[in-house]
């Protein structure tokens, strides 16, 4: 407490210097707006270094100390520095979202039951690892969750998409879109979330599409982008490629969103969207990775070594075989095959269908059973070391297991809470 009072006293004496630092200056250049921080007195630099080493949740509480302190913690300058020096590093939490999927005709917007669980790792008396919720948030969460710099983006069928910051508690819902295309029985939509490190901007991309009655042929698609900022709105962008349906949530790698998509043609594609320039590009998927339309369950789209990759785990359960295609520089694909160790085959011996839920910060692939049952477990597959481990999830509210299995939609993602200090000001 003595340290906090000393810092508050020092901040008040240097109020003008603090405000000058936080406001900063912007210099217009052809490439965009570049942040230029003013010169900071060395005494303030020392105090900033102390604050940078506090846990994120403590900083959120310290916003109440004064307006000055709150302004500093929420400044872009402080947030961007915090991402590089925050300590001590806390183990990332796994977030689990459960949504009660009802018939569309019976759903009223805002009445669908959902819950978001923050799961932390623990160990039992026999040394077995398991996950249990340390936070349960009702009416939050959804499908296709994407985490970027501590922000959770998710969408729910028939409802607008949302962004949630677990540390600050800030929650926003984006405005609805009125697409130009129309169909007698409506259309479907798919979202992607990305971040541009150059302009320090978050953007959401939405794809609307219309398919034939049998949903085997996509007839048309339309693309919109939303810049997450004060006064942000949706705008339509052109795409010169074929109409397509995103088959998986997008990945954002170094300012580029990648997603796997199905087209009306026989071959699938990987679509890339540059968050800064808002331009699309396409790369043909390897023929042997996606041999038939409608094979999304056994195929995942993940980040591997800082590059987008297609993971085919169709034969993991019966044969212990996994195949990985990595998109290398220049648009070429490299293939890697893995065979599960015999001593770990019992982990996948129940013939359960699995779905890929992305990767952890350490690069492990998250695999989870499609059916929702108790006790529920997930698998972590380390592709680098070809190692598989099974972790049980405990503490899920019991009434979720009493729902019809096909009604419960579930999604998992991992979040590093040291990153979620980022202030999302709308």
C-alpha positions as CSV (number, residue, x, y, z in Angstrom):
1,X,0.0,0.0,0.0
2,X,2.9,2.3,0.7
3,X,4.2,1.9,-2.8
4,X,0.8,2.7,-4.2
5,X,0.5,5.9,-2.2
6,X,4.0,7.0,-3.3
7,X,3.1,6.4,-6.9
8,X,-0.2,8.3,-6.6
9,X,1.6,11.2,-5.0
10,X,4.3,11.2,-7.7
11,X,1.7,11.0,-10.5
12,X,-0.2,14.0,-9.1
13,X,3.0,16.1,-9.0
14,X,3.7,15.2,-12.7
15,X,0.2,15.6,-13.9
16,X,1.1,17.7,-16.9
17,X,3.8,15.4,-18.0
18,X,1.5,12.4,-17.7
19,X,-1.2,14.0,-19.8
20,X,1.3,15.0,-22.5
21,X,2.5,11.5,-22.7
22,X,-0.9,9.9,-22.9
23,X,-2.2,12.3,-25.5
24,X,0.9,12.0,-27.7
25,X,1.1,13.3,-31.2
26,X,0.0,11.9,-34.5
27,X,1.9,12.5,-37.7
28,X,0.1,11.9,-41.0
29,X,2.1,9.8,-43.5
30,X,1.1,8.2,-46.7
31,X,1.2,4.7,-45.3
32,X,-1.2,5.5,-42.5
33,X,-1.2,7.0,-39.0
34,X,2.0,6.2,-36.9
35,X,2.0,6.7,-33.2
36,X,4.8,9.0,-32.0
37,X,5.1,9.2,-28.2
38,X,6.6,12.4,-26.7
39,X,9.7,12.4,-24.7
40,X,9.1,11.0,-21.2
41,X,11.0,12.2,-18.1
42,X,13.2,9.5,-16.6
43,X,11.4,9.6,-13.3
44,X,8.1,8.7,-15.0
45,X,9.8,5.9,-16.9
46,X,10.8,4.3,-13.7
47,X,7.2,4.5,-12.4
48,X,5.9,3.0,-15.7
49,X,8.3,0.1,-15.4
50,X,6.9,-0.6,-11.9
51,X,3.3,-0.6,-13.2
52,X,4.2,-2.7,-16.2
53,X,5.1,-5.5,-13.8
54,X,1.8,-5.7,-12.0
55,X,-0.7,-8.4,-12.8
56,X,-3.4,-7.4,-15.3
57,X,-6.3,-7.8,-12.9
58,X,-4.5,-5.7,-10.3
59,X,-4.1,-2.9,-12.8
60,X,-7.8,-3.1,-13.6
61,X,-8.5,-2.5,-9.9
62,X,-6.0,0.4,-9.7
63,X,-8.0,2.3,-12.3
64,X,-10.1,3.5,-9.4
65,X,-7.2,5.2,-7.7
66,X,-7.6,8.4,-9.8
67,X,-8.6,9.6,-13.2
68,X,-5.0,10.1,-14.1
69,X,-4.1,6.5,-13.3
70,X,-7.1,5.2,-15.2
71,X,-6.1,7.3,-18.2
72,X,-2.6,5.9,-18.1
73,X,-3.6,2.2,-17.8
74,X,-6.0,2.6,-20.8
75,X,-3.5,4.4,-23.0
76,X,-2.3,2.7,-26.2
77,X,1.3,3.5,-25.2
78,X,1.0,1.6,-21.9
79,X,-1.0,-1.3,-23.3
80,X,1.4,-2.0,-26.1
81,X,4.4,-1.9,-23.8
82,X,2.6,-4.1,-21.3
83,X,2.2,-6.9,-23.9
84,X,6.0,-7.1,-24.1
85,X,7.1,-6.9,-20.5
86,X,4.2,-8.1,-18.4
87,X,5.2,-10.3,-15.5
88,X,5.0,-12.6,-13.9
89,X,3.5,-14.6,-16.8
90,X,0.4,-16.4,-15.8
91,X,-0.6,-19.8,-17.2
92,X,-3.2,-19.2,-19.9
93,X,-6.8,-20.2,-19.2
94,X,-9.0,-22.3,-21.5
95,X,-12.4,-20.8,-22.2
96,X,-15.4,-23.0,-22.9
97,X,-18.6,-21.8,-24.4
98,X,-21.9,-23.7,-24.3
99,X,-24.9,-22.7,-26.4
100,X,-28.4,-24.2,-26.3
101,X,-29.1,-24.6,-30.0
102,X,-32.9,-24.6,-30.6
103,X,-34.9,-24.7,-33.8
104,X,-34.5,-21.3,-35.5
105,X,-38.3,-20.7,-35.6
106,X,-38.4,-21.1,-31.8
107,X,-35.6,-18.7,-31.0
108,X,-36.1,-15.1,-30.0
109,X,-33.0,-13.0,-30.2
110,X,-31.5,-12.6,-26.7
111,X,-33.4,-15.6,-25.2
112,X,-31.0,-18.4,-26.2
113,X,-29.3,-19.9,-23.2
114,X,-25.5,-19.7,-23.2
115,X,-22.6,-19.7,-20.8
116,X,-18.9,-18.9,-20.9
117,X,-16.6,-20.8,-18.5
118,X,-13.0,-19.8,-17.7
119,X,-11.2,-23.1,-17.0
120,X,-7.9,-23.3,-15.1
121,X,-5.6,-26.3,-14.7
122,X,-5.5,-28.3,-11.4
123,X,-4.2,-31.7,-10.3
124,X,-6.0,-34.4,-8.2
125,X,-4.4,-36.4,-5.4
126,X,-3.3,-39.1,-7.7
127,X,-1.5,-36.6,-9.9
128,X,-4.0,-36.6,-12.8
129,X,-4.5,-33.3,-14.5
130,X,-8.0,-31.8,-14.9
131,X,-9.6,-28.4,-15.7
132,X,-12.2,-26.8,-13.6
133,X,-14.1,-23.4,-13.9
134,X,-12.9,-20.5,-11.8
135,X,-15.4,-18.2,-13.5
136,X,-18.9,-18.9,-15.0
137,X,-20.5,-16.1,-17.0
138,X,-24.2,-16.7,-18.0
139,X,-25.5,-15.4,-21.3
140,X,-22.0,-14.9,-22.7
141,X,-20.1,-17.0,-25.2
142,X,-20.9,-18.4,-28.6
143,X,-19.5,-20.4,-31.5
144,X,-16.4,-20.0,-33.5
145,X,-14.6,-18.1,-30.8
146,X,-11.4,-16.4,-31.8
147,X,-8.9,-14.8,-29.4
148,X,-6.6,-12.0,-30.5
149,X,-4.5,-10.1,-27.9
150,X,-6.7,-11.1,-25.0
151,X,-10.0,-10.2,-26.7
152,X,-12.6,-13.0,-27.3
153,X,-14.7,-12.7,-30.5
154,X,-17.7,-15.0,-30.9
155,X,-20.9,-15.3,-32.8
156,X,-24.2,-17.1,-32.3
157,X,-26.5,-18.2,-35.1
158,X,-29.3,-15.7,-35.9
159,X,-27.7,-13.1,-33.6
160,X,-25.1,-10.3,-34.0
161,X,-21.4,-11.1,-33.2
162,X,-19.8,-9.8,-30.0
163,X,-16.4,-9.0,-28.5
164,X,-15.5,-9.5,-24.9
165,X,-12.5,-8.5,-22.8
166,X,-12.2,-10.8,-19.7
167,X,-9.9,-8.5,-17.7
168,X,-11.7,-5.2,-18.2
169,X,-15.1,-6.8,-18.3
170,X,-16.0,-4.7,-21.4
171,X,-18.5,-6.3,-23.8
172,X,-19.7,-5.0,-27.1
173,X,-22.1,-6.2,-29.7
174,X,-21.6,-5.1,-33.3
175,X,-24.4,-3.7,-35.4
176,X,-26.4,-5.9,-37.7
177,X,-25.7,-5.9,-41.4
178,X,-28.3,-5.4,-44.2
179,X,-26.8,-7.4,-47.1
180,X,-27.6,-6.5,-50.7
181,X,-28.2,-10.2,-51.7
182,X,-31.5,-11.8,-50.9
183,X,-33.1,-15.3,-51.1
184,X,-36.6,-16.7,-50.5
185,X,-35.3,-18.8,-47.6
186,X,-32.6,-16.4,-46.4
187,X,-28.9,-16.8,-46.3
188,X,-26.1,-17.9,-43.9
189,X,-23.2,-15.7,-42.6
190,X,-19.7,-16.4,-41.4
191,X,-17.4,-14.1,-39.4
192,X,-13.6,-13.7,-39.0
193,X,-11.7,-11.5,-36.6
194,X,-8.3,-9.9,-37.3
195,X,-5.8,-7.4,-36.0
196,X,-3.4,-5.1,-38.0
197,X,-0.3,-4.5,-35.9
198,X,0.8,-1.5,-38.1
199,X,-2.2,0.7,-37.7
200,X,-3.2,-1.0,-34.3
201,X,-6.7,-1.8,-35.6
202,X,-9.1,-4.7,-35.1
203,X,-11.4,-5.6,-37.9
204,X,-14.3,-8.1,-38.4
205,X,-15.0,-9.7,-41.8
206,X,-18.5,-11.1,-42.5
207,X,-19.3,-13.4,-45.5
208,X,-22.9,-13.8,-46.6
209,X,-23.7,-16.6,-48.9
210,X,-26.7,-18.3,-50.7
211,X,-26.6,-21.9,-51.5
212,X,-28.9,-24.2,-53.6
213,X,-31.7,-26.2,-51.9
214,X,-29.5,-29.2,-51.3
215,X,-26.7,-26.8,-50.1
216,X,-24.2,-28.5,-52.4
217,X,-23.7,-25.5,-54.7
218,X,-23.0,-22.0,-53.5
219,X,-24.8,-19.5,-55.9
220,X,-23.5,-16.2,-54.6
221,X,-21.6,-14.5,-51.7
222,X,-21.1,-11.0,-50.4
223,X,-18.3,-9.6,-48.1
224,X,-18.4,-6.9,-45.5
225,X,-15.8,-5.5,-43.1
226,X,-16.1,-3.6,-39.8
227,X,-13.3,-1.5,-38.2
228,X,-13.6,-1.7,-34.5
229,X,-13.3,1.9,-33.4
230,X,-15.4,4.8,-32.3
231,X,-18.1,5.4,-34.9
232,X,-17.2,2.2,-36.7
233,X,-19.7,0.8,-39.3
234,X,-20.0,-2.0,-41.8
235,X,-18.9,-1.4,-45.4
236,X,-19.1,-3.7,-48.4
237,X,-15.8,-4.8,-50.1
238,X,-15.3,-6.5,-53.4
239,X,-14.1,-10.0,-53.9
240,X,-13.2,-11.1,-57.5
241,X,-12.9,-14.8,-56.7
242,X,-15.6,-17.5,-56.8
243,X,-18.5,-17.5,-54.4
244,X,-17.4,-19.6,-51.4
245,X,-18.4,-20.8,-47.9
246,X,-15.9,-20.5,-45.0
247,X,-15.6,-23.9,-43.5
248,X,-13.7,-23.0,-40.3
249,X,-13.2,-19.9,-38.2
250,X,-10.4,-17.7,-39.6
251,X,-6.8,-17.5,-38.2
252,X,-5.1,-14.1,-37.9
253,X,-1.3,-14.4,-38.5
254,X,0.9,-11.3,-38.8
255,X,-2.0,-9.0,-39.9
256,X,-3.5,-11.5,-42.3
257,X,-6.8,-13.5,-41.8
258,X,-6.7,-17.0,-43.3
259,X,-9.7,-19.4,-43.6
260,X,-10.6,-22.6,-45.4
261,X,-13.5,-22.4,-47.8
262,X,-15.7,-24.6,-50.0
263,X,-16.6,-23.5,-53.5
264,X,-19.1,-24.6,-56.1
265,X,-16.1,-26.1,-57.9
266,X,-14.6,-29.5,-57.1
267,X,-11.6,-28.1,-55.2
268,X,-11.5,-26.1,-51.9
269,X,-9.5,-23.0,-51.3
270,X,-7.6,-21.1,-48.6
271,X,-8.7,-17.5,-48.6
272,X,-6.4,-14.8,-47.2
273,X,-7.6,-11.3,-46.2
274,X,-5.0,-8.5,-45.5
275,X,-6.5,-6.7,-42.5
276,X,-4.7,-3.4,-43.4
277,X,-5.2,-3.2,-47.2
278,X,-8.6,-5.1,-47.1
279,X,-7.6,-7.2,-50.1
280,X,-8.4,-10.9,-50.7
281,X,-6.2,-13.6,-52.2
282,X,-6.8,-17.3,-52.8
283,X,-4.7,-20.4,-52.7
284,X,-5.8,-23.8,-53.9
285,X,-6.0,-26.4,-51.1
286,X,-4.0,-29.7,-51.7
287,X,-6.1,-32.3,-53.5
288,X,-5.4,-35.1,-51.1
289,X,-6.2,-32.9,-48.0
290,X,-9.8,-32.4,-48.9
291,X,-10.9,-35.2,-51.2
292,X,-14.6,-34.6,-51.0
293,X,-17.0,-31.8,-50.2
294,X,-18.6,-32.0,-46.8
295,X,-15.7,-33.6,-44.9
296,X,-15.3,-30.8,-42.3
297,X,-15.6,-33.0,-39.2
298,X,-12.3,-34.8,-39.7
299,X,-10.4,-31.7,-40.9
300,X,-9.2,-28.8,-38.9
301,X,-7.6,-25.4,-39.9
302,X,-4.9,-24.4,-37.5
303,X,-1.7,-22.3,-37.0
304,X,1.5,-24.4,-37.2
305,X,4.9,-22.7,-36.8
306,X,3.4,-19.3,-37.6
307,X,1.8,-20.5,-40.8
308,X,-1.7,-21.7,-41.7
309,X,-2.1,-25.5,-41.9
310,X,-4.7,-28.1,-42.6
311,X,-4.9,-31.0,-40.1
312,X,-6.7,-34.2,-41.2
313,X,-7.3,-36.3,-38.1
314,X,-10.0,-38.6,-39.8
315,X,-7.9,-41.7,-39.1
316,X,-6.7,-40.7,-35.6
317,X,-9.3,-42.7,-33.7
318,X,-9.1,-46.0,-35.8
319,X,-5.5,-46.0,-36.8
320,X,-3.6,-43.3,-34.8
321,X,-2.7,-41.5,-38.0
322,X,-2.7,-37.7,-38.5
323,X,-1.7,-35.8,-41.7
324,X,-0.7,-32.2,-41.8
325,X,-0.4,-29.8,-44.8
326,X,1.4,-26.5,-44.1
327,X,1.1,-23.5,-46.4
328,X,4.7,-22.4,-47.0
329,X,5.9,-19.0,-48.4
330,X,5.2,-18.8,-52.1
331,X,1.9,-20.6,-51.8
332,X,3.4,-24.1,-51.8
333,X,2.1,-26.9,-49.5
334,X,4.4,-29.2,-47.5
335,X,3.0,-32.5,-46.1
336,X,3.8,-34.2,-42.8
337,X,2.4,-37.5,-41.5
338,X,2.4,-38.5,-37.8
339,X,1.6,-41.9,-36.2
340,X,0.4,-42.0,-32.6
341,X,2.6,-43.8,-30.1
342,X,1.3,-47.3,-29.4
343,X,1.3,-46.5,-25.6
344,X,-1.2,-43.7,-26.3
345,X,-3.7,-45.5,-28.6
346,X,-5.9,-46.2,-25.6
347,X,-6.7,-42.4,-25.4
348,X,-8.6,-42.6,-28.7
349,X,-9.9,-46.2,-28.5
350,X,-13.6,-45.4,-27.9
351,X,-14.4,-44.5,-31.6
352,X,-15.5,-41.0,-30.5
353,X,-15.7,-38.4,-33.3
354,X,-13.4,-35.5,-32.5
355,X,-13.4,-31.8,-33.6
356,X,-10.4,-29.5,-33.8
357,X,-10.8,-26.3,-31.6
358,X,-7.6,-24.5,-32.6
359,X,-4.2,-24.6,-30.9
360,X,-2.9,-23.5,-27.5
361,X,-0.2,-20.9,-27.0
362,X,2.3,-23.7,-26.8
363,X,1.3,-25.0,-30.2
364,X,-0.8,-28.0,-29.0
365,X,-3.9,-28.9,-31.0
366,X,-7.1,-28.9,-29.0
367,X,-9.4,-31.9,-29.9
368,X,-12.8,-32.4,-28.2
369,X,-15.6,-35.0,-28.7
370,X,-18.5,-33.8,-30.8
371,X,-21.0,-35.4,-28.4
372,X,-21.6,-33.7,-25.1
373,X,-21.5,-36.1,-22.2
374,X,-20.4,-36.5,-18.6
375,X,-17.6,-36.8,-17.6
376,X,-16.3,-34.6,-20.4
377,X,-12.7,-34.6,-21.5
378,X,-10.5,-33.0,-24.2
379,X,-7.3,-34.1,-25.9
380,X,-4.1,-32.0,-26.4
381,X,-2.0,-33.1,-29.3
382,X,1.6,-31.8,-29.5
383,X,2.5,-32.1,-33.2
384,X,6.1,-31.2,-32.7
385,X,6.8,-34.0,-30.2
386,X,4.0,-36.3,-31.5
387,X,2.6,-36.5,-28.0
388,X,-1.1,-36.8,-26.9
389,X,-2.6,-36.2,-23.5
390,X,-6.1,-36.4,-22.1
391,X,-7.6,-33.9,-19.7
392,X,-11.0,-34.1,-18.0
393,X,-13.1,-31.0,-17.5
394,X,-14.9,-30.9,-14.2
395,X,-17.5,-28.5,-12.7
396,X,-19.7,-28.0,-15.8
397,X,-23.2,-27.1,-14.6
398,X,-25.2,-30.4,-14.4
399,X,-28.2,-29.2,-16.3
400,X,-26.2,-28.9,-19.5
401,X,-25.8,-32.7,-19.6
402,X,-29.6,-33.1,-19.3
403,X,-30.2,-31.3,-22.6
404,X,-30.6,-33.3,-25.8
405,X,-27.1,-34.0,-27.2
406,X,-27.8,-32.3,-30.5
407,X,-29.0,-29.1,-28.9
408,X,-25.7,-28.3,-27.1
409,X,-23.1,-26.5,-29.2
410,X,-19.7,-26.2,-27.6
411,X,-16.5,-24.3,-28.5
412,X,-13.1,-24.0,-26.8
413,X,-10.3,-21.5,-27.1
414,X,-7.3,-20.5,-25.0
415,X,-6.5,-17.0,-23.7
416,X,-3.5,-15.4,-22.1
417,X,-5.0,-13.0,-19.6
418,X,-1.8,-10.9,-19.5
419,X,-2.8,-9.7,-23.0
420,X,-6.4,-8.8,-22.2
421,X,-5.4,-5.5,-20.6
422,X,-5.9,-4.0,-24.1
423,X,-8.5,-1.4,-23.8
424,X,-11.2,-1.6,-26.5
425,X,-12.8,1.8,-26.7
426,X,-15.9,1.9,-28.9
